[in-house]
Structures are given as structure tokens and as C-alpha cells.
Amino acid sequence: MKDLHLICNAHMDPVWLWDMEEGIAAAISTFRMAAVFCEEYDGLVFNHNEVVLYKWIEEMEPALFARIQKLVEKGKWHIMGGWYLQPDCNMPCGESFIRQMETGRAYFLEKFGKQPATAINFDPFGHSRGLVQLLAKAGFDSYLFCRPGQGDCPLPADDFIWVGFDGSEIMAHRADSYGTLMGEAGKKTEEWMDSQRRKPEDQQPLTGCMLWGVGNHGGGPSRMDLEDLKALKERTGDWNLLHSTPEAYFAQRREVLRAAGREEPRVERDLNSWAVGCYTSQIRVKQKHREAEGMLSMTEKMLSQAALRGRLPYPCKELEEAGEALLFCEFHDILPGSSIQSVEEASLQMLDHCLEILNYWRRRAFFALLEGEAKAEEGEYPIFIYNPHPHPVEGIFTCDFQLANQNWSDAWALPVITRNGQVLESQAEKEACNMNLDWRKRVSFCAVLAPSSMNRFSARITMADKSTGNAAGEIKEACCYANDRIRVRINPETGLLDSYMVDGTEYLREGSCGLVVMKTDCDPWGMNRHSYREELGRFCLMGEEEGSRYSGTSNERHGAAGRRIPSVRVVEDGPVKRVVEAVMEYGHSQACIRYSLPAKGTKIQVEIRVNWAEKGAFLKWEIPTAMKKGMPLAETAYGVMAHSSDGEEKVFHRWCGFFDEEENRALTVLNRGNYGVDFLEGTMRISLLHSAVYAAHPIGDRPLLVQDRFLPYIDQGERSFSFEINAGDGEERRKWVTREAAVYQEPPMAVPAFPSGEGEKGGSVILVDNPAVVLSAFRKGTDDACYLIRLFESTGTPQETGVRIPVLRQELSVSLGAFEVKTLRLSADGKHLEECGIFGE
């Protein structure tokens, strides 16, 4: 007789079609009834995961929490999963997944003395391959999930060995669902057994696993289900029905496979794709999530560097609060954008709370690290830029500052930037405010920032006859631009990028950077599709009159009321960069695209501001490259996916691109908060907006909507996007792109400030000398006894790197395998630096 492990649980979304208050109420009532049944029925084991739900019980009903603790001690209640909650398992970065596990592990060890070995993510819509390495390093040996099903994610079997980017392995099981309807646990169990009996004997499982219990909005076991299962057990002869746990199932599966000499198939891929619309729905949540991930990482690095210098105590409790806000908003109906509108708004509020905490402590760290800088000289406006990264950062940096006095003269105050007495290339630009007075100044300049340290620049004012910030001359000439490495042409008739040559090689086809409107089903998940390819139309350049009206120059309060300006125009020009702006329209929507073209280097910055008023439509940004045979690559959690060029929607993180190995060339695009993209014949289309309705998905053959009133659609209004295009040698692009993406997400912090001159100036705190190895975290460990330094090999090729901490005279040589994540432990007193486990153990 074979064992069938019955895993009793109650899947509960803390929010989804309901707000948090209702989620708390459902958790309390579900846990209360589960405790009653565990106390009443011999042999029953109730399984539940997710720290956030246990915290609610602990806070709202402490007596029930104490009952659960006793049931856990007796083995009647099983702590499963061990994460903070069930997040989306595609879009969080690798460090966010580690935080989900780390926070869960610390809580369950403290409150229950338990550390689950099976990770549980029943309800998320897909799973990044980067999870495997992190699970294995975190002490998990198995993974239990439900989606995607076989139709969307074909697997050789539901029981398999999942293999990570680095070769790590864990045992996995795909269940058909996470629970049962009320009173149908016995029926589902019989159906499961019948389906196994119909299989050839060599394809039947040696042991089985089935999830039961009312879920989605709580419920768990019922008396009717418990009695039905009891009766079914008594009359079943070929399967032994056991109330069990995920760990017991996987342990037995491992044992019987070994005894039978049977091996399970290996799966070396991500577990996708289903609900591809969720890579784009509710883009504000996604963008703010990415911002919070980057801000948390950057703030931790700056605080660690300040604390190691003795400038500032490390605020563990405050960062924990910010971190938990981020983790909650990674929940698999928040980050994917499949919730109701009130949940979206509450999540944005929670992410703002996270960012408010982080911005406060980032400022504290910045001014602590400013210590030791000399006082300003007469006539000097000091500009300080802190680079948190362990390597030099080269780029164009921008800072606004205030003149000592308002300038009411006919002359114009022109900032000149120097560093250590050397004049740097710089240009004045329009400042953030719109005050028609020469008082606020914005200056952009080229520089190389020293690693993990404060960088000082000096602005001094010279008086000029007129502003030198904007270009004059024919627009057709202004749209052609070149430096010593690139040649760019923006079409004045379309506002699109017609040419981008790097070192004499063309990387784009004509008409690049267009905004393409696609058809959608109005279902935010996109449950019945794998792509958005049916084109409805494209944004086109506005006429001069309409473009001027949209730009605001027709406003009667404008200095040139009624003035018309070209719809493609140069808005900034100087020795550092040229900025070209184009305004476009489609239907009821408008857009402004800005291209920033550098005087040095190959990186083009693109900013898109869309005033979106289309309902039931999907917006993509199209980049047709000159590499039709190029391989699409894209970043995921601690890994890089090689995608099919098939036009289907893919999920990605901070960068994507085409790599042509034959010609050794590549074009990459960085982003700040986009997650969906498709690739086809050398063209990538990055997804910007998905204007479906809130929380509606297909149900059989019923109409999606029964609409007799106004319905709000997702992402109506103004939305902004930022990108960086770069191209060149393929091997170099592959080596540098992940490091560039880290800098793009965590840009160095620039502040005009006047230091006291007191204290001792410090140098670089931490250095990593291999561009293929990325410092993904530098923060205090959960036990406060050490700092954790996380390194990631980003190219898929084994690497060696040196890690130095000059301030402590510590250094270590580190070897990393392909895509390996490696953690170093620096003792809190700075005396020991060594390799360690993922949580610092």
C-alpha cells in the first residue's frame, strides 16, 4: 500500500478582492477554527505558512496565538513554507527573495522554534529559475507550487528535480490546486486516486501528495470534510491516507525513489508563463517597488559604510520596518496588479512609507559621511556626490543649487565646475523650478566618481551675456548628433530614432523608440493569452499647433503667449549633452519623448511621459534593432535568461537586449520599473501600460464584464518611464551591463552642501575589482553581530575577484562559479572577513 499525504491548509490572500482589514478578519476566524479541529480530531495536522498572517494573530488575538504555539509543540499544527508571505515569484530581485526567506526564518525560529525545509508558493503565477540557488543556500530541499499548469508550462512530470542557473538542485512538486471547495475534500481525493490508477504502473507515483482545505479567502478544514476523509480511509485498500506535512511527503518520496532506483526528470528552466498581463498591470506599484528595492539596497550600503567609520549607529529596527513594507507589497496579487483599486492605493501608500523611512536614513548617512570635508572657499558652491558602489562610476551628473543672491542684472550667472582645481566639461540647464529669475541653477557635468566614498566638486559663477543652455539653428541639423564614438539621427518628421551607430556600426533600424498601442482583453492577468501583438495604432508626431498647446506654450500666462514651437525640438545643448524632445499623440492620449545624447560615451538616455486615456489597450515601446539574428537575453533574479524570439511576453528585471555572438555585438536597454517585454526578429517591445479593468478575469463562457455604470480602468492619467540604451562589443556589454543596471537603479546621491570642516575625511570603504561581479548587498545581518556582503557573478562564466575594505585593512580573494551568489561575513568589530552562508551563518 502506498501513502497519500493529505496536506490540510487554508490558502489566504491577505488582500486581493478585499482590503487588509477583511483579510485580518478572515485569518483570525480561519486560524481559530483550525485550532478547534486540531484539538478535536486525532491525527489531523493543519499546515500554514506566511509570517504576516501569524503576526496579525499575535497582535489581534494573542490568546489564539498562544493556543497555536502549543499545537505546534504537539505536532498538531505545522509551520510550513517559512517565508514572510507568498510573493510574486518573478518580479522581485534576488535580494528581495532572500529577505522573504530571512525574515520568515527569523520569525518562525523565535516564535515557534521551527525552520521549514519545504518552500511553499501555491498561488504565484510563475517562478524564476533564480529561486533554486537561493532556496538551496537557505536550507530548503524542496519546493511545492501549483501554477502555471501543464498547458502553459509543459513539464515532463509534476514531480521533478528543479535545476538553477548555477547547477543547484531541489526536489519540486506541482500540485493541481492548493485546496478544495467546502465538503469536497473526499471527492477530490477519490478523483486523484482514480487518475493514478488509470496510469501505466511505471508512471504511477510511489507516494502521493494532495492539498485540501477551503482556501482563497480562508476556511481550512471543515467537519464534513474530516468525516468524509475518515470514511474514505477506511474503505480504501491501495492507498494509505495520511494527514501529513510537505516535509514528510518529500522525505518519503526521496526514500522510495532511492529504494526503487528511480530517477526523476530534471528541469533546467524557469516555471513560466501564465498571466503575462501581470508583468505590466498597475505600473505605479511596479515602479515604486523597483524604486524601493534600489533605495533599500543603496541606503543599507551607505549606512554600513557610515557605521564602519563610526559616524552613525546602524538603524536595524527602522530598516526592518521599511523592509517589511517592501516585502508585503511583493504579495502575488499586489505586485502583479491583479487586486482591486483600493488595494492598489493602499500598497502605494505602504511603499511610500517604506521610501519615507529609507530617504530619512539615506540623508542621515549622507551627512554623516560628509564629515571631514573642508569648508567652502569664498565664492565656492560645493557639490558633493556620494558613490555607494564598490567601483568607480563614470557618467553625467546633475545638481541644482541656489545662488547666494538673486541676480537682477542683465548678465546671466554661468556655473563653472572644477574638481581639485581642474575645470570639467559642464553646461547649465533649465532648473527644476519655473521661477523667471536667475537664482536657482542646474548644472550637468562629466565626471568619474571614486568608489564607495564622497566626491567633491566646486561650482563657481562667471557672468555671461546670455544663457548658453539652449541650441539655435535649423531643427533638421540639430537632430543629427555625433561624438567620437556614436552617430545618432532623430527624424524631425516622426520624432523617432532613425539611426544609432557606435564605432561605425549601425545598431537600430529606422523608426526606433515608437509607442505602439496593442489590443488587450481587459483582463489584468491576461489569462487566455501569451502575447500582446495585435496592433491598434501608433503614436504620431503632433502638428505644431497641437504640440504647442500640449507643451503649454499657448498658455496666456506664458512669456510668449500664443507662441508655436516645433514638435521635435532641441531643449538643451552644450559641451556635455544635447537633449531633443518630441511630442506625440494617439486617440485621446499624448506623449513626450526626450532623448539625451552624450558628448562623450555611447549611452543614450530616453525619458517618456505619457498622458494615457485609452481604455482596454496595451502600450509598448518598440526598439527594432539591426540584429535580426541576435539572441534575446534579459536579467532575472540572480540570473540571466536566454529567451525565444517568438513574440510572446516575457518577464525581466533591470535590463534586456539582443546579443549577436557571430558579429560580437550587442544592444542593451536598462529600465526603472518595467517587467514585461517581447522579442521578435531583432525587435524588442518593452511593455509600458496595460489598461485593463480592476480585478476581472474570464469565468467560463460568461462575459468578462457586466457594465451598467462607469468603471475605472487601470493606469489612466500621466505615467513616466526612464531608459538607457547602450551598444557595442558583445563581450564587453555582457560583462558590464548588470553592473550598469545596478548603478542605474541606485544612482549616486548629489547634494549641494557647506561642510563644517570638522572631523577626518575618509576614503573608499569597499572595493570589488571585477566588473562581472556585482555587489548586490552590503548590510547588517539579522543578528546584528556582523555585516553581510553579497556578491553575484553576472555573466555565466566562473570569475575571480578581490574584495577590499581599506578602512579596516581587510581583503579577501573570492572565487565564484557561473551565476553563483556568494555571501561574505564581516564581523561587527571589523576584525574578520570570511565566506559564510546566505544568512551569515
Secondary structure, 3 states (H helix, E strand, C coil): CEEEEEEEECCECCCCCCCHHHHHHHHHHHHHHHHHHHHHCCCCCEEECCHHHHHHHHHHCHHHHHHHHHHHHHCCEEECCCCCCCECECCCCHHHHHHHHHHHHHHHHHHHCCCCCEEEECCCCCECCCHHHHHHHCCCCEEEECCCCCCCCCCCCCEEEEECCCCCEEEEEECCCCCCCCCCHHHHHHHHHHHHHCCCHHHCCCCEEEEECECEECCECCHHHHHHHHHHHHHCCCEEEEECCHHHHHHHHHHHHHHHCCCCCEECCCECCCCHHHHCCCHHHHHHHHHHHHHHHHHHHHHHHHHHCCCCCCCHHHHHHHHHHHHHCCECCCCCCCCCHHHHHHHHHHHHHHHHHHHHHHHHHHHHHCCCCCCCCCCCEEEEEEECCCCCEEEEEEEEEEEEEEECCCCEEEEEEEECCEECCEEEECCCCCCCCEEEEEEEEEEEECCCEEEEEEEEEEEECCCCCCCCCCHHHHCEEECCCEEEEECCCCCCEEEEEECCEECECCCECEEEEEECCCCCCCCCCCCCCCEEEECEECCHHHHHHHHCCCCCCCCCCCCCCCCEEEEEECCCEEEEEEEEEECCEEEEEEEEEECCCCCEEEEEEEEECCCCEEEEEEEEECCCCCEEEEEECCEEEECCCCCCCEECCCEEEEEECCCCEEEEEEECCCCEEEEECCEEEEEEEECCECCCCCCCCCCCCCCCCCCCECCCEEEEEEEEEEEEEHHHHHHHHHHHHHHHHCCCEEEECCCCCCCCCCCCCCEECCCCEEEEEEEECCCCCEEEEEEEECCCCCEEEEEEEHHHCEEEEEEECCCCEEEEEEECCCCCEEEECCCCC
